[in-house]
Amino acid sequence: MSPQQRPLIVIVEDERGLAATLHQQLEDAGFATQTFHKGATALKFIEQNHVHLVLLDPTLPDLDGLTVLERLRQAGTGVAVVVLSGQKSPQAVVKALEAGADDFIGKPYHEEELVARIHAVLRRSETAGDSRLTRNADLATGVFRFHGAEIHPERLELVFGPGKRGKLGRKEIGILYHLHANPGVIISRNSLIHAVWGVHANVRSRSLDQYIAKIRDAFQKHGHGLDCFRTIHGIGYWYEPEATVNEAKKRRRA
């Protein structure tokens, strides 16, 4: 991350008083924060934004915190996770670390230690690819065009023109980038999943369909149909850039 960029930390803590304290302490330490009291809303935010670290309470009112952690790992976001828990037994620590946590801090905690550990985890995650959005795209991926829109990976944004902007999640950006890089060929569902999530990701076709639907909705909201992007039932997808389609029409007329 650039020196000017404040790392974004998502606090997932159902105890509102403690959540407010954590927010203030981390803001004072130079971090940007976003607080959630439920796991489901936190998951949705993390999917749609570039988050550097999640500070996670394992006891939440809607989802078990380790379930949240498991879903983050299955989704392949790569976001760093620090578990902050009142259950400090060796078994609780081992369970959290085996579930994919990058560190474990017990409650009550010392503010200085919390901040130092977060810095340490962020250093490790940055080395391991903190800038990565998906398996095939990261914050350094350049702006590219897709059917009349400019896709800005670094902002998780698509731009149709002055004042016409929309937000996309990480995975939607990865899907568009893979299609953009492979025009005019049929892309199987598995190859698309492997490109965006990774070979070992546990992603079902039904989940992929939901991401595709979000992409179509984002374009349709701005009056752009996606005739150039078709579903090949039982196989996968096919993308033909508009310019290529127009050239083919001209050749046929000639």
C-alpha positions as CSV (number, residue, x, y, z in Angstrom):
1,M,0.0,0.0,0.0
2,S,1.2,3.6,-0.6
3,P,2.5,5.6,2.3
4,Q,-0.5,8.0,2.0
5,Q,-3.1,5.2,2.1
6,R,-4.6,4.5,5.5
7,P,-5.2,0.8,5.9
8,L,-8.9,0.0,6.2
9,I,-9.8,-2.3,9.1
10,V,-13.2,-3.8,9.5
11,I,-14.2,-4.2,13.1
12,V,-16.8,-7.0,13.6
13,E,-17.9,-6.8,17.3
14,D,-21.4,-7.1,18.6
15,E,-20.7,-5.4,21.9
16,R,-21.3,-1.8,20.9
17,G,-19.4,-0.1,23.6
18,L,-16.3,-2.1,22.9
19,A,-16.8,-1.6,19.1
20,A,-16.8,2.1,19.7
21,T,-13.6,1.9,21.8
22,L,-11.8,-0.1,19.2
23,H,-12.9,2.3,16.5
24,Q,-11.5,5.3,18.4
25,Q,-8.2,3.5,19.3
26,L,-7.5,2.3,15.8
27,E,-8.4,5.7,14.2
28,D,-6.0,7.3,16.7
29,A,-3.4,4.8,15.6
30,G,-3.7,6.0,12.0
31,F,-6.1,3.3,10.6
32,A,-9.4,3.8,8.7
33,T,-12.1,1.7,10.2
34,Q,-15.6,0.4,9.4
35,T,-17.6,-1.2,12.2
36,F,-20.2,-3.9,12.0
37,H,-22.2,-5.7,14.7
38,K,-23.3,-8.7,12.6
39,G,-21.3,-11.1,10.5
40,A,-23.5,-11.1,7.4
41,T,-23.3,-7.3,6.8
42,A,-19.6,-7.4,7.4
43,L,-19.2,-10.1,4.8
44,K,-21.1,-8.1,2.2
45,F,-19.0,-5.0,2.8
46,I,-15.7,-7.0,2.6
47,E,-16.8,-8.5,-0.7
48,Q,-17.5,-5.1,-2.3
49,N,-14.5,-3.1,-0.9
50,H,-10.8,-3.4,-0.6
51,V,-10.2,-4.2,3.1
52,H,-6.8,-4.7,4.6
53,L,-7.7,-6.4,7.8
54,V,-10.7,-7.8,9.8
55,L,-10.8,-7.6,13.6
56,L,-13.2,-10.4,14.3
57,D,-15.1,-11.3,17.5
58,P,-16.0,-15.1,17.3
59,T,-19.3,-14.5,19.2
60,L,-21.8,-12.7,16.9
61,P,-25.6,-12.6,17.0
62,D,-26.2,-13.9,13.5
63,L,-23.2,-15.9,12.4
64,D,-20.5,-17.7,14.4
65,G,-17.3,-15.7,14.0
66,L,-15.4,-18.7,12.8
67,T,-18.1,-19.2,10.1
68,V,-17.4,-15.7,8.9
69,L,-13.7,-16.5,8.8
70,E,-14.4,-19.7,6.9
71,R,-16.5,-17.9,4.3
72,L,-13.8,-15.3,3.8
73,R,-11.3,-18.0,3.2
74,Q,-13.6,-19.9,0.8
75,A,-14.3,-16.7,-1.1
76,G,-10.5,-16.2,-1.6
77,T,-10.5,-12.5,-0.6
78,G,-7.0,-12.9,1.0
79,V,-7.9,-10.3,3.6
80,A,-6.0,-10.6,6.9
81,V,-8.0,-11.6,9.9
82,V,-7.2,-11.1,13.6
83,V,-9.5,-12.8,16.1
84,L,-10.3,-10.8,19.2
85,S,-11.9,-13.1,21.8
86,G,-12.8,-13.4,25.5
87,Q,-12.2,-17.2,25.2
88,K,-8.5,-17.5,25.6
89,S,-8.1,-21.2,26.2
90,P,-5.4,-23.0,24.1
91,Q,-8.2,-24.9,22.4
92,A,-9.9,-21.6,21.3
93,V,-6.6,-20.2,20.0
94,V,-5.8,-23.4,18.0
95,K,-9.3,-23.5,16.6
96,A,-9.2,-20.0,15.3
97,L,-5.7,-20.3,13.8
98,E,-6.6,-23.6,12.1
99,A,-9.7,-21.9,10.7
100,G,-7.4,-19.4,8.9
101,A,-6.9,-16.5,11.4
102,D,-3.6,-14.7,11.0
103,D,-3.4,-13.9,14.7
104,F,-5.4,-14.3,18.0
105,I,-5.7,-11.7,20.8
106,G,-7.5,-12.3,24.0
107,K,-9.8,-9.9,25.9
108,P,-9.1,-7.8,27.8
109,Y,-6.4,-6.6,25.6
110,H,-3.7,-3.9,25.8
111,E,-4.1,-1.1,23.3
112,E,-0.4,-0.9,22.4
113,E,-0.1,-4.7,21.9
114,L,-3.3,-4.7,19.7
115,V,-1.9,-1.9,17.4
116,A,1.5,-3.6,17.3
117,R,0.1,-6.9,16.3
118,I,-2.1,-5.4,13.6
119,H,0.9,-3.6,12.1
120,A,2.8,-7.0,12.1
121,V,0.0,-8.8,10.4
122,L,-0.4,-6.1,7.8
123,R,3.3,-6.2,7.1
124,R,3.1,-10.0,6.5
125,S,-0.1,-9.7,4.4
126,E,1.4,-6.9,2.2
127,T,4.4,-9.1,1.5
128,A,2.0,-12.0,0.6
129,G,0.0,-9.8,-1.8
130,D,-2.1,-7.4,0.1
131,S,-2.9,-5.5,-3.1
132,R,-4.5,-8.5,-4.8
133,L,-8.2,-8.2,-5.5
134,T,-8.7,-11.6,-7.0
135,R,-6.5,-14.4,-8.2
136,N,-6.1,-12.6,-11.6
137,A,-6.4,-8.9,-10.7
138,D,-5.0,-6.5,-8.2
139,L,-4.9,-2.8,-7.4
140,A,-2.2,-2.2,-10.0
141,T,-4.3,-3.7,-12.8
142,G,-4.7,-0.9,-15.3
143,V,-8.0,0.6,-16.4
144,F,-9.6,-1.5,-19.2
145,R,-12.8,-1.1,-21.3
146,F,-15.7,-3.5,-21.3
147,H,-18.7,-2.8,-23.6
148,G,-18.8,0.9,-23.3
149,A,-17.6,1.2,-19.7
150,E,-14.2,2.0,-18.2
151,I,-13.3,-0.5,-15.5
152,H,-11.2,1.0,-12.7
153,P,-9.9,-2.0,-10.5
154,E,-8.1,0.3,-8.1
155,R,-11.4,2.0,-7.2
156,L,-13.7,-1.0,-7.7
157,E,-15.6,1.2,-10.1
158,L,-17.0,1.2,-13.6
159,V,-17.5,4.6,-15.4
160,F,-19.9,5.1,-18.3
161,G,-19.3,8.8,-18.7
162,P,-19.2,12.0,-16.7
163,G,-21.3,11.5,-13.6
164,K,-22.2,7.9,-14.6
165,R,-20.4,5.7,-12.2
166,G,-21.2,2.4,-10.5
167,K,-19.5,0.2,-7.9
168,L,-18.5,-3.4,-8.4
169,G,-17.2,-6.0,-6.0
170,R,-13.7,-7.6,-6.2
171,K,-15.0,-10.8,-7.9
172,E,-17.0,-9.0,-10.5
173,I,-13.9,-7.0,-11.4
174,G,-11.9,-10.3,-11.7
175,I,-14.6,-11.8,-13.9
176,L,-14.7,-8.8,-16.2
177,Y,-10.9,-8.8,-16.4
178,H,-10.8,-12.4,-17.4
179,L,-13.4,-12.0,-20.1
180,H,-11.7,-8.9,-21.4
181,A,-8.4,-10.8,-21.6
182,N,-10.1,-13.7,-23.5
183,P,-12.3,-12.3,-26.2
184,G,-14.0,-14.4,-28.8
185,V,-13.5,-17.8,-27.0
186,I,-15.8,-19.9,-25.0
187,I,-14.7,-19.8,-21.3
188,S,-15.8,-22.8,-19.2
189,R,-17.3,-22.2,-15.8
190,N,-14.4,-24.0,-14.1
191,S,-11.8,-22.0,-15.9
192,L,-13.5,-18.8,-14.9
193,I,-13.7,-19.8,-11.3
194,H,-10.1,-21.0,-11.3
195,A,-8.9,-17.7,-12.8
196,V,-10.8,-15.5,-10.4
197,W,-10.9,-17.5,-7.1
198,G,-8.0,-20.0,-7.6
199,V,-7.8,-23.6,-8.4
200,H,-8.6,-24.8,-4.9
201,A,-11.5,-22.5,-4.2
202,N,-14.8,-24.0,-3.1
203,V,-17.1,-22.0,-5.4
204,R,-20.3,-23.4,-6.8
205,S,-21.8,-22.6,-10.2
206,R,-24.8,-21.1,-8.5
207,S,-22.6,-18.6,-6.7
208,L,-20.9,-17.7,-10.0
209,D,-24.3,-17.1,-11.6
210,Q,-25.0,-14.6,-8.8
211,Y,-21.9,-12.6,-9.6
212,I,-22.7,-12.6,-13.3
213,A,-26.2,-11.3,-12.5
214,K,-24.6,-8.4,-10.5
215,I,-22.5,-7.5,-13.5
216,R,-25.5,-7.5,-15.8
217,D,-27.5,-5.4,-13.4
218,A,-24.7,-2.9,-13.1
219,F,-24.6,-2.4,-16.8
220,Q,-28.4,-2.4,-17.3
221,K,-28.8,0.4,-14.7
222,H,-26.9,2.7,-17.0
223,G,-28.7,1.5,-20.2
224,H,-26.1,-0.9,-21.4
225,G,-27.3,-4.3,-22.3
226,L,-24.7,-7.1,-22.5
227,D,-25.5,-8.7,-25.8
228,C,-21.8,-9.2,-26.3
229,F,-21.6,-11.4,-23.2
230,R,-23.5,-14.6,-23.6
231,T,-24.1,-17.7,-21.4
232,I,-23.4,-21.0,-23.2
233,H,-25.7,-23.3,-21.3
234,G,-24.0,-26.3,-19.9
235,I,-20.5,-25.0,-20.8
236,G,-19.7,-21.5,-19.7
237,Y,-19.5,-18.0,-21.2
238,W,-18.6,-16.2,-24.4
239,Y,-17.6,-12.5,-24.8
240,E,-17.2,-10.7,-28.1
241,P,-16.1,-7.1,-27.9
242,E,-18.5,-4.7,-29.7
243,A,-15.8,-3.5,-32.0
244,T,-15.1,-7.1,-33.2
245,V,-18.8,-7.7,-33.8
246,N,-19.1,-4.5,-35.8
247,E,-16.1,-5.5,-37.9
248,A,-17.7,-8.8,-38.6
249,K,-20.9,-7.1,-39.8
250,K,-18.9,-4.8,-42.1
251,R,-17.2,-7.8,-43.7
252,R,-20.5,-9.6,-44.3
253,R,-21.9,-6.5,-45.9
254,A,-18.9,-6.1,-48.2
